[in-house]
Structure formats: structure tokens, C-alpha cells
Amino acid sequence: MEEIKIDIQEQLDFLINYLIEERGERIDIPNNFEDKKVLFRSLRNVRLPGDISDEFLKVQDEFLSNETLNKDLTSVEDIKKVKGKIALWQGDIVTLKVDAIVNAANSKLLGCFIPMHNCIDNVIHSAAGIQLREECDTIMKRQGVDEEVGGAKITSAYNLPSKYIIHTVGPAIPQGLLPSDKDCENLARCYMSCLDLASHNGLESIAFCSISTGVFNFPQKEAAKIAIKTVENYLKSHETSLKCVIFDVFDDETYLSYKNLLFGGD
């Protein structure tokens, strides 16, 4: 196994110790590098918005940027499954080098506070860095109310390979129930809001996650139909700067749903 450079170890130790000292708690720090990374992410996940030193941000950005550069990054040109302006790609959305990725957020728009939770909201905030929660907090304080279902906001992407993140709030379906007509309308509105924001900001590429299909319980196949129909109709009926709209999926089942809907059985 390749030896980890000492400066990266020192960066991680500094970042962990800063966040622990900030909390004023006694927390045991593991010796293993990977376990330290888990602790670092967990401490950031639970941290409320608030002032933080420029030194911390500098070290954090160096550490997270290095993490990003060590991933297998994918550009628009690397995606082979394409139909007109629409592309299908399977993989981790935080590795896409596009103008904007879409985050499936909650109405508070501050990210997931559950340590190491595997939702896309947590994954994106963790990879981007503490500044993302700070910017979202500024937006929400200015707005004064929770983000509405179907709405969207745009932020910088900080330490991600994308330029921007567009955060949208999808409909949440109670466990055991089917989505109502209003839920379906709101899901379509999520895609419309994101596309409008991207176009308004002159973006050429955007990557959508499967909005509302995780902990929000929207049936995956029905969500895929709504997503594709909404994007296709938008591209046909709107003047837009967008040259590529990517549906990014993570699991095989979702990939097949999108593939069959977009490309048939090829």
C-alpha cells in the first residue's frame, strides 16, 4: 500500500483538532488515516453554520481538492450514451466535471446533518466543504422561509470538479403511499426550476441526480419518466444555453430504467 504523504496527515490532524476544539468536547482521534477521514467528515456533517478561520478553510480546501483530483473524474466529452442533448451516465455525481450538478436537498437547504449518511445531500456537502453550508445559510436567511417544494437555488461548488451546484427540493412521499398528481407536478417543477436556473446563468451542461427517489420515497421508474419527459419538453420549447443535460444514476436498476426509456432495448 502506498505510503501517505506526511503533509496530508498533518493537514487532516489540524482540521480534526480544529473542529474538536471548536466543539469544546473530548473526542478520541483514531490512528488510522481512513478512520480519521471518517471523523473529519462526521465533524463537518454535524457542524452548524458559523464563523471559521481563514487558515482552516485554506487547509480544508487543499485537502479536499487533493481528494477530488485523486478521483476518476468524468467530463461531458467522456460520456458515450448520448441522444441529442441528453446523456446518460452511471457513477458518482461528485466526480463529474460539468457546469452544474443537481443536489436533492431538503427544505432547510443546509445539507444533511447525519454523520456519514449516504444521501446525495450529505455526499455533495462533504466533498464540497464547509463553505457550501455557509453559502446556503446566507441564502436561506435572506429568503426568510424554507425553500418550497419544486424550487431551486444555485451556489458555488467549491472543492468539487463542477462549477456550480443547483439545490432543489423534491416531493416527499409517505412510506407505503403512491405519489399524488400534485407530487408528480412538483417533481416536474424541480427539473424545470433547475433548467431555468442553468439557462439564466448561461450554463452549457447540467447533471441531474434521481430527485426524490432516495429517502423521499418517490417510485424510481415513475420518477424517471417524469424527469425525461420534462427535460425533453424543456429542450424543445425553450431557448437555452444548455448543450448537454445528463441523467446521472448510481445503481444498475435505475440505469436500466433510464436506458430503456431513452434508448429502448439497444
Phi, psi and chi 1 to 4 in degrees:
 res  aa     phi    psi   chi1   chi2   chi3   chi4
   1 MET       -  134.8 -176.7  175.0  178.9      -
   2 GLU   -66.4  135.2 -174.7  178.4  -11.3      -
   3 GLU   -70.3  137.0 -174.6  178.3   -9.0      -
   4 ILE   -80.4  133.7  -62.2  164.6      -      -
   5 LYS   -62.8  141.3  -67.0 -178.9  179.9  179.0
   6 ILE   -63.6  -32.0 -172.3   65.5      -      -
   7 ASP   -67.0  -33.0   58.9  -33.7      -      -
   8 ILE   -69.2  -40.1  -61.3  177.1      -      -
   9 GLN   -59.7  -45.3  -70.0  -89.0   18.6      -
  10 GLU   -65.8  -39.1  -70.7  175.4  -14.1      -
  11 GLN   -58.9  -48.1  -74.5  177.4  -16.0      -
  12 LEU   -64.3  -42.0 -171.6   53.8      -      -
  13 ASP   -61.4  -43.5  -72.5  -19.7      -      -
  14 PHE   -60.5  -46.9  167.3   79.7      -      -
  15 LEU   -63.7  -43.9  -64.8  166.6      -      -
  16 ILE   -64.1  -47.6  -71.0  171.8      -      -
  17 ASN   -63.6  -36.5  -79.6  -61.2      -      -
  18 TYR   -60.3  -48.6 -177.1  102.1      -      -
  19 LEU   -69.2  -35.1  -66.5  174.6      -      -
  20 ILE   -67.3  -45.3  -69.8  175.4      -      -
  21 GLU   -61.3  -38.7 -176.4  177.0  -16.7      -
  22 GLU   -60.8  -37.3 -176.5 -177.2   57.8      -
  23 ARG   -77.3  -21.6  -68.8  178.0   64.6   83.9
  24 GLY    68.8   31.6      -      -      -      -
  25 GLU  -120.1  162.1  -61.2  177.0    7.9      -
  26 ARG   -95.4  116.5  176.1  177.6  172.5   78.5
  27 ILE  -130.1  125.8  -61.4  175.4      -      -
  28 ASP   -70.7  132.4  -68.6  -29.0      -      -
  29 ILE   -99.7  124.5  -58.6  174.6      -      -
  30 PRO   -68.7  163.7   25.4  -32.8      -      -
  31 ASN   -89.0  -30.9  -66.1  -41.4      -      -
  32 ASN   -71.9  135.5  179.1  -87.7      -      -
  33 PHE   -59.5  -46.1 -175.8   76.0      -      -
  34 GLU   -64.8  -37.7  -66.7  -58.7  -40.4      -
  35 ASP   -66.5  -34.6  -69.6  -20.6      -      -
  36 LYS   -65.1  -39.3  -75.2 -177.7  178.8 -179.0
  37 LYS   -62.6  -38.0  -76.8  170.0   56.7  175.7
  38 VAL   -63.3  -43.8  168.9      -      -      -
  39 LEU   -64.0  -42.4  176.7   57.6      -      -
  40 PHE   -60.5  -46.7  176.0   45.3      -      -
  41 ARG   -63.7  -42.1  174.5  173.9  166.1  179.5
  42 SER   -62.3  -41.9  -61.1      -      -      -
  43 LEU   -64.4  -36.6  -72.4  167.2      -      -
  44 ARG   -72.7  -36.4  -72.3 -179.1  -66.8  130.0
  45 ASN   -58.3  -39.9  -70.1  160.7      -      -
  46 VAL   -91.5   -5.9  -59.8      -      -      -
  47 ARG   -74.6  129.1 -174.8 -176.8 -173.6  -87.4
  48 LEU   -74.5  156.4  -65.0  171.0      -      -
  49 PRO   -59.6  144.5  -21.0   31.7      -      -
  50 GLY   169.2  168.7      -      -      -      -
  51 ASP   -58.8  145.0  -67.9  -21.7      -      -
  52 ILE  -148.7  151.6 -162.9  156.5      -      -
  53 SER   -72.3  152.6   74.9      -      -      -
  54 ASP   -63.4  -33.7  -70.2  -20.1      -      -
  55 GLU   -63.4  -43.7 -177.5 -176.8   11.2      -
  56 PHE   -58.9  -47.7  176.6   92.8      -      -
  57 LEU   -62.9  -38.3  -66.5  178.1      -      -
  58 LYS   -63.1  -48.1  179.4  177.0 -178.1  -64.5
  59 VAL   -67.1  -42.9  176.1      -      -      -
  60 GLN   -58.4  -45.7  176.6 -146.5 -120.1      -
  61 ASP   -64.1  -38.9  -70.6   -8.3      -      -
  62 GLU   -62.9  -43.4  -71.1  176.3   -3.1      -
  63 PHE   -67.0  -48.6 -176.6   83.8      -      -
  64 LEU   -71.0  -35.2  -67.8  179.3      -      -
  65 SER   -63.1  -39.6  -66.0      -      -      -
  66 ASN   -64.0  -39.2 -176.8   66.0      -      -
  67 GLU   -61.3  -43.9  -69.7  -84.4  -66.5      -
  68 THR   -63.7  -44.9  -67.7      -      -      -
  69 LEU   -65.7  -23.4  -69.4  172.6      -      -
  70 ASN   -85.7   -0.3  -77.5  -34.1      -      -
  71 LYS   -90.0  163.5  -65.1  172.6 -179.3  174.5
  72 ASP   -84.7   96.0 -174.5   12.5      -      -
  73 LEU   -84.2  149.1  -56.9 -178.8      -      -
  74 THR  -125.9  128.2  -60.3      -      -      -
  75 SER   -97.1  167.1  -60.5      -      -      -
  76 VAL   -55.3  -41.1  172.1      -      -      -
  77 GLU   -66.0  -19.5  -63.2   75.6   21.7      -
  78 ASP   -82.1  -14.5  -61.2  -35.5      -      -
  79 ILE   -84.6  124.9  -60.3  173.5      -      -
  80 LYS   -97.2  -26.0  -54.5  -55.7  179.9 -172.9
  81 LYS   -86.8   94.3 -152.3   70.5  176.1  171.3
  82 VAL  -132.9  140.1 -179.9      -      -      -
  83 LYS  -135.4  101.5  179.2 -176.7  177.8 -177.3
  84 GLY    63.9 -123.5      -      -      -      -
  85 LYS   -90.5   -0.1  -72.9 -173.4  174.5 -177.0
  86 ILE  -104.6  134.9  -63.6  176.9      -      -
  87 ALA  -128.9  153.0      -      -      -      -
  88 LEU  -122.2  130.9  176.2   61.7      -      -
  89 TRP  -143.8  140.1 -176.4   74.5      -      -
  90 GLN  -111.0  120.8 -175.9  175.2   12.0      -
  91 GLY   163.2 -171.1      -      -      -      -
  92 ASP   -83.3  119.8 -172.8  -13.1      -      -
  93 ILE   -62.6  -25.1 -159.2  166.5      -      -
  94 VAL   -78.9    4.5  -61.5      -      -      -
  95 THR  -107.8    7.7   65.2      -      -      -
  96 LEU   -90.3  126.7  -79.5  173.5      -      -
  97 LYS   -92.6   80.6  -66.6  174.1   65.5  176.5
  98 VAL  -128.6  173.7  -67.1      -      -      -
  99 ASP   -67.4  -41.1  -75.2  -13.3      -      -
 100 ALA  -148.2  141.5      -      -      -      -
 101 ILE  -110.0  154.6   62.6  170.4      -      -
 102 VAL  -103.9  130.7  172.9      -      -      -
 103 ASN  -105.0  129.0  176.9   30.4      -      -
 104 ALA   -83.2   97.3      -      -      -      -
 105 ALA   -97.3  173.0      -      -      -      -
 106 ASN  -102.1  176.8   58.4   50.1      -      -
 107 SER   -68.0  -18.9   61.0      -      -      -
 108 LYS   -78.7  -23.2  -59.9  -62.3 -178.8 -175.6
 109 LEU    63.9   21.7 -132.7   67.5      -      -
 110 LEU  -104.8    5.0  -64.2 -179.0      -      -
 111 GLY    90.7  174.2      -      -      -      -
 112 CYS   -88.1  130.4  171.1      -      -      -
 113 PHE   -96.9    3.3  -77.1   84.6      -      -
 114 ILE   -84.0  120.2  -58.0  171.0      -      -
 115 PRO   -56.2  126.9  -23.5   32.7      -      -
 116 MET    62.7   18.4  -65.6  -62.4  -63.4      -
 117 HIS   -63.0  145.0 -165.4 -114.5      -      -
 118 ASN   -91.8   11.5 -158.9   35.5      -      -
 119 CYS   -70.9  157.1   67.9      -      -      -
 120 ILE   -65.1  -31.7 -166.0  166.0      -      -
 121 ASP   -59.6  -44.7 -159.7   11.2      -      -
 122 ASN   -67.6  -45.0 -169.8  -58.1      -      -
 123 VAL   -60.4  -44.8  169.7      -      -      -
 124 ILE   -67.1  -47.7  -72.7  174.6      -      -
 125 HIS   -62.2  -38.8  -87.8  -98.1      -      -
 126 SER   -64.5  -41.8  -63.7      -      -      -
 127 ALA   -76.4  -29.7      -      -      -      -
 128 ALA   -75.6  -41.9      -      -      -      -
 129 GLY   115.5  169.7      -      -      -      -
 130 ILE   -60.5  -29.8  -84.5  176.5      -      -
 131 GLN   -60.6  -27.6  -58.9   97.5  -48.9      -
 132 LEU   -63.8  -46.0  179.5   54.9      -      -
 133 ARG   -63.6  -36.3 -178.7  166.1  -75.0  169.4
 134 GLU   -63.9  -44.9  -62.6  -62.5  -39.6      -
 135 GLU   -65.7  -41.3 -176.5  176.0   -3.1      -
 136 CYS   -61.9  -39.4  -71.2      -      -      -
 137 ASP   -63.1  -41.3 -176.4   54.4      -      -
 138 THR   -61.9  -43.7  -61.0      -      -      -
 139 ILE   -61.0  -46.1  -69.4  170.4      -      -
 140 MET   -71.6  -34.5  -64.0  -50.5  -70.4      -
 141 LYS   -66.3  -38.7  -76.9  178.2  176.8  174.2
 142 ARG   -66.2  -38.8 -173.0 -174.1  -54.2  126.8
 143 GLN   -71.6  -39.9 -179.9  164.6  -69.7      -
 144 GLY    85.7   -9.2      -      -      -      -
 145 VAL  -140.9  162.7  -66.2      -      -      -
 146 ASP   -60.7  153.2  -71.1   -7.5      -      -
 147 GLU   -68.9  136.0 -176.4   68.7    8.6      -
 148 GLU   -77.6  153.7   63.4  178.7   -4.5      -
 149 VAL   -62.9  130.2  175.6      -      -      -
 150 GLY    93.8  -10.0      -      -      -      -
 151 GLY   -84.6  172.5      -      -      -      -
 152 ALA  -154.7  151.5      -      -      -      -
 153 LYS  -136.1  151.5  -66.2  -70.4 -174.3  -68.5
 154 ILE  -114.5  138.9 -171.4  168.7      -      -
 155 THR  -134.9  171.4   66.2      -      -      -
 156 SER   -66.8  162.1  173.4      -      -      -
 157 ALA  -103.2   -5.5      -      -      -      -
 158 TYR    53.9 -109.9  -61.0   99.1      -      -
 159 ASN   -92.1   13.2  -65.6  -67.8      -      -
 160 LEU   -86.9  160.7  -62.9  179.2      -      -
 161 PRO   -74.5  -15.8   24.5  -33.0      -      -
 162 SER   -79.1  166.3   57.8      -      -      -
 163 LYS   -87.3  -37.4  -63.3  175.7 -176.3  176.8
 164 TYR  -136.2  162.7  -60.1   97.3      -      -
 165 ILE  -123.2  131.2  -56.0  166.5      -      -
 166 ILE  -107.7  120.5  -62.9  179.1      -      -
 167 HIS  -100.2  127.4  -49.8 -102.5      -      -
 168 THR  -132.0  150.5 -170.3      -      -      -
 169 VAL  -108.2  109.9 -177.6      -      -      -
 170 GLY   -86.1  167.0      -      -      -      -
 171 PRO   -71.1  140.3   25.6  -33.2      -      -
 172 ALA  -102.1  127.1      -      -      -      -
 173 ILE  -102.9  123.4  -47.1  -57.9      -      -
 174 PRO   -57.1  141.8  -24.6   34.7      -      -
 175 GLN   -53.9  129.6 -166.1   71.7   40.3      -
 176 GLY    90.6   -8.4      -      -      -      -
 177 LEU  -105.5  159.7  -62.9 -176.9      -      -
 178 LEU   -96.2  153.1  -65.2  174.9      -      -
 179 PRO   -65.1  140.9   19.0  -28.9      -      -
 180 SER   -81.6  172.4   65.0      -      -      -
 181 ASP   -58.4  -38.5  -70.4  -16.3      -      -
 182 LYS   -64.5  -39.6 -176.2   65.2  174.2  176.9
 183 ASP   -60.9  -43.1  -67.6  -34.6      -      -
 184 CYS   -64.9  -40.4  -65.4      -      -      -
 185 GLU   -62.9  -41.3  -69.0  171.4    8.9      -
 186 ASN   -68.2  -35.3  -79.0  -26.0      -      -
 187 LEU   -65.6  -43.6 -177.3   58.8      -      -
 188 ALA   -61.1  -37.2      -      -      -      -
 189 ARG   -65.9  -32.2 -161.9  155.2   69.6   88.6
 190 CYS   -56.6  -48.6  -73.3      -      -      -
 191 TYR   -65.5  -40.6  -73.9   90.6      -      -
 192 MET   -63.1  -44.2  -72.1  -72.2  -67.7      -
 193 SER   -62.1  -42.1  -63.6      -      -      -
 194 CYS   -66.0  -43.5  -66.9      -      -      -
 195 LEU   -64.3  -40.1  -67.6  165.6      -      -
 196 ASP   -62.8  -44.2  -80.7  -19.9      -      -
 197 LEU   -62.6  -43.3  -96.8 -178.7      -      -
 198 ALA   -62.1  -44.6      -      -      -      -
 199 SER   -66.3  -42.5  -61.9      -      -      -
 200 HIS   -59.9  -32.8  177.6   74.8      -      -
 201 ASN   -95.2    9.0  -74.6  -84.4      -      -
 202 GLY    69.9   26.6      -      -      -      -
 203 LEU   -79.1  149.5  -53.1 -172.3      -      -
 204 GLU  -105.4  -18.6  -65.8 -172.5   -6.7      -
 205 SER  -142.3  142.3   56.8      -      -      -
 206 ILE  -143.8  140.6 -176.6  173.0      -      -
 207 ALA  -118.7  120.9      -      -      -      -
 208 PHE   -94.2  136.6  -77.6  100.6      -      -
 209 CYS   -82.3  178.3   62.2      -      -      -
 210 SER   -87.5   86.7  -61.7      -      -      -
 211 ILE   -58.8  132.5  -58.1  166.2      -      -
 212 SER    74.3   -0.1  -79.8      -      -      -
 213 THR   -89.7   -3.2   59.3      -      -      -
 214 GLY   -89.3 -116.5      -      -      -      -
 215 VAL   -67.4  -12.3  -65.0      -      -      -
 216 PHE   -86.7   -4.2  -79.9   13.8      -      -
 217 ASN    68.4   17.5  -65.3  -42.0      -      -
 218 PHE   -73.0  130.1 -154.1  106.2      -      -
 219 PRO   -54.9  130.0  -24.1   34.2      -      -
 220 GLN   -61.3  -46.0  175.3  -97.6  -44.9      -
 221 LYS   -67.6  -40.5  -69.7 -177.0  178.9  179.6
 222 GLU   -66.5  -38.6 -177.6   64.4   25.0      -
 223 ALA   -63.8  -38.8      -      -      -      -
 224 ALA   -63.5  -42.6      -      -      -      -
 225 LYS   -61.0  -44.0  -68.4  177.1 -176.6  177.4
 226 ILE   -65.6  -42.9  -67.8  170.0      -      -
 227 ALA   -60.6  -50.1      -      -      -      -
 228 ILE   -66.0  -45.2  -68.3  170.3      -      -
 229 LYS   -60.7  -43.3 -180.0 -180.0  178.3 -178.8
 230 THR   -65.3  -44.5  -55.7      -      -      -
 231 VAL   -66.4  -44.7  168.8      -      -      -
 232 GLU   -60.6  -44.8  -73.1 -179.4  -23.6      -
 233 ASN   -64.5  -39.0  -72.3  -17.1      -      -
 234 TYR   -63.2  -47.0 -174.7   93.1      -      -
 235 LEU   -65.2  -28.9  -67.3  174.2      -      -
 236 LYS   -77.9  -32.2  -71.1  176.2 -176.8  175.8
 237 SER  -109.9   -2.6   59.5      -      -      -
 238 HIS  -124.8  143.4  -70.5   72.0      -      -
 239 GLU   -73.8  124.9  -71.0  -71.7  -27.4      -
 240 THR  -146.5  148.8  178.1      -      -      -
 241 SER   -77.6  -12.9   57.0      -      -      -
 242 LEU   -67.4  129.8  -73.7  165.7      -      -
 243 LYS  -108.4  -17.7  -63.6  179.1  179.6  177.9
 244 CYS  -150.4  124.8 -175.6      -      -      -
 245 VAL  -114.4  118.3  177.6      -      -      -
 246 ILE  -104.5  131.1  -58.1  161.6      -      -
 247 PHE   -95.3  111.9  -70.1  115.1      -      -
 248 ASP   -99.7  121.7  169.6   38.5      -      -
 249 VAL  -121.3  155.8  -60.1      -      -      -
 250 PHE  -107.6  -37.7 -161.1   72.3      -      -
 251 ASP  -106.7  162.8   61.1   88.3      -      -
 252 ASP   -64.1  -40.1  -67.4  -18.5      -      -
 253 GLU   -61.9  -44.9 -179.0 -177.5   -2.5      -
 254 THR   -67.0  -39.0  -52.6      -      -      -
 255 TYR   -58.7  -44.8  179.0   83.0      -      -
 256 LEU   -64.2  -38.0  -74.6  173.8      -      -
 257 SER   -61.0  -49.1  -67.3      -      -      -
 258 TYR   -66.0  -42.1  -83.9   88.8      -      -
 259 LYS   -59.7  -45.8  177.8  177.1  175.2  -70.2
 260 ASN   -65.8  -39.1  -70.5  -24.3      -      -
 261 LEU   -70.8  -36.7  -71.3  166.5      -      -
 262 LEU   -88.2  -39.2  -76.0  167.5      -      -
 263 PHE  -121.5   -0.8  -56.4  101.2      -      -
 264 GLY    73.6 -151.1      -      -      -      -
 265 GLY   -92.9   19.7      -      -      -      -
 266 ASP   -70.6      -   64.9  -26.0      -      -
